[in-house]
Amino acid sequence: VRPRFRRQGIGTALLLAVEELAAAEGRTTVILESEHGGEPAAGTPGALEPASGAGRIAVVDPGAVLCLRHGYALEQAARYSVLD
C-alpha cells in the first residue's frame, strides 16, 4: 500500500481477501512478502529476527506491522550487502 494510503484498512482488506481466496482453494499456507528498510543492527530493540536464516527487520516497518497485527511470524528476511 502506498505510504500516503496506509493505516486506512487497505492492507487488511487485501490480506483478508487473499486469505479467503486461499481457503476457498483449500490452501493451508499463506506466504506474505513485503519491501522493508535497512537491516537493524544485531541486538537492536524492536528488531524482528527470523526463525530460520539470517537478517533482521524493524518491528515498526509497515509490512511487519501489518503481518504481526494479523498473527503472521517472520520466517525469512532478505539481506542485501553493499560494497562501497
C-alpha positions, 0 to 999 in steps of 0.5 A: 500500500502506498505510504500516503494510503496506509493505516486506512484498512487497505492492507487488511482488506487485501490480506483478508481477501487473499486469505479467503481466496486461499481457503476457498482453494483449500490452501493451508499456507499463506506466504506474505512478502513485503519491501522493508528498510535497512537491516537493524543492527544485531541486538537492536530493540524492536528488531524482528529476527527470523526463525530460520536464516539470517537478517533482521527487520524493524518491528515498526516497518509497515509490512511487519506491522501489518503481518504481526497485527494479523498473527503472521511470524517472520520466517525469512528476511532478505539481506542485501550487502553493499560494497562501497 
